Amino acid sequence: MNILSKLSDTLKELMLINDLTEQTLAEQTGIPIACISVYVRGLQLPYIDTLLKLADYFKCSVDYLLGLTDNFCKKDYNYSSTFLQRFNELLVTNNCTTYKKFGINEISKSSFYEWKRGKSLPTLENLVKLAQHFNRSIDFILGRTDY
């Protein structure tokens, strides 16, 4: 099962548990209903900011929302760092300050340097690769948790 279908399944489950329609979820999150529908049907992944809105709304981890963990822990998440701060911290801690030392061939050199300079955010697919590479949660990489 891929990340797209996992997100779709998790959203459907959370909406069912919370007795939400796509319309209600859209109204309460400020995410357009057309986007909610696309995510629920498993046709497209959201951008990171939209994914964070959904995770914050349901008070769950991004990892849970993407089906990367079965551990649902309802809580408010504090943003202790930004992606840029956390990414650069992980690079320094793991001695990966250059692309050559970075070691994820599936991520382009230009993406690596764009993130490092704070010019862009990774796609969700690349965020998953980063989490796996650094053996951390996506919430940690996004600065939502300190573990």
PyMOL commands that set and color helices and strands:
alter all, ss='L'
color gray80, all
select helices_A, chain A and resi 3-17+22-29+33-40+48-58+62-65+83-93+99-102+109-116+124-134+138-141
alter helices_A, ss='H'
color red, helices_A
deselect
rebuild
show_as cartoon
